[in-house]
């Protein structure tokens, strides 16, 4: 994601305005906050992606309107399962895309996105804030700023002082969904560059891993087939998705900036997820369990055509060897290994 922000900084520095499209959602049947972003340039070409397919084509088409009006638009979408299959969206359902005109002539825009790239490079927990005010008497139709961990800002916010103070004091606890406040909608997004961590399994170990991984800069996504385990109450700082089954996982847009941790409740589920994971471009794949379980599973996957070299690249048993036994101790072991592997990747990049 840091490369995306550096690219749009380069656009602004060269005097090119664009429309920034960001996937958001308020429906439980659609992704909570995929966080996918795409910059649409004046010629219709794009940087980044919001998932491809009909969804992306519709966003590009709607961006033409935003170029003309220079006002933000919240574009609703309704994907069928067939529509979703060709995108990075987890499932069909109802959601929204926020399209915002980013004017290269506004120095605040360049200041904000430069600050985003800087904070990502420094791995600090800053928050990108956008306020949409479409009221006839609104102060500004759109405002954009970055709030750093120390409360300082890049960009400006003109409006209710109470809201600004709330953002500065607890941005991490405000939803990206687009909360309403006195007729305005505001979106708060954590700025992280620690990688995206997909945790398959929302049990006790998965929960501890999510908490610790979030603390060290990973953006966490938790997936389970049990709603009582995969819910925002258990994972307040994660994207959470309830799956129909582990046997038929959807396309998640996993790339080489992604990390996969497999900690489901059973061998069969772990095997299904590992088979899925090996078909992705994930930088890191780790699976919990004994060496005996691992070896039996590897033999099964080799019979299905998976190369031994690919299987040997999986971190299994997962985690550094520290004698961990409890869920919290296992999480320390796993997250320590994630940090170690992330550092190797940073050096290689």
Steps between C-alpha positions, in 0.01 A plus 500: 500500500790739563593478131143601411523812717840587359355470151213739574744743664692492172177577313431801720859622474468489121180703515262215418165494677317168540201332661578276796264203533490316833287194579288546812198307629221512753341168415574182690474303177780693334860551614520717810785705364703350219703821496559454129600821322527617144605830346315585178690746280342748261563271203318212672814302579541378856747430777408231750174308499167475679450141395466485124200390300169687490571671830817665374349589163208670675736695725703622204182610323371678810836675538419702185219667692733579789752661263222727376344595834815478716277379781530164679253228408408188696423237239291202618556156352306176513701197395360162424720199573584485128603867498717451807678196357697717258609753758703523819178525699440224751136445420199645330297756684432867542773754559634838399794663328605849598625705203685819586645764269864564593599839363869539418455875542413462867827492695327329794438189290869464423588564866258232620612227261866579552436464873321168443802361313737630769298352785476167321875496448547573871242232595308732727129463568361809333144535370374639172175689553251611237182690575220517243246777552232516233265722702392814310642718776811287557831679562686288244373207292814306580792519740812286523765482768746266665513469878831380641533302824607815689184685389670724245347525155583526133232682307218695660166438665242777509198415707383379835779521758344215697527268201861600438591436862326164486699408193827605656428319826370173365516466123586132533164434663296669227367286220604538138143418402401864481349602828245780492553815705268801479408423140857424391661165432858442598737219417804412707758261361814375676820567307712189527778349295575190703332267255154346490459195719226249423420289807297192415342398829336726755553284808710576805835487318370701205369767734831538682689513171269772366551718808879472496536530123291816502729651763805454275349648185330217314157563353309193615220310328332219694301228327299219659185302424355569846329833559540464875878506452530731199336824605603863562453464875780241521713673237434876526812600303472240222301442189282203585334262257270205564554232240249244384771236508879468494467252212401765247682823574435814293758709317651737756746703295799354686828629355870494585444758774269254677561260787286193573466332839302175517362426847160344437340254740578181306740316269252487212440875510873570527560281196234676295641842587858393429400367160336837431796697637752319280313625194540864605797738480524535879845594624461293817293192581503349847296211641454382856537133592745218556762374257306174471189687388708710263668202336171315445346811350799562275481146362136556415574830327791353304259242359287792383794644309648754742879526477707395798693829482179699547398288797840535663469878482200485737579582862370189670492455789445874513688739728842534657607225737455654845318217677161667457197320641214740576312691226673824604843335498431344160398843372829648622684225313300549181513879494873494575546283192282737296715795607815305412370411154375854438846635583654259247257621237576864577872437457440316171279782369 
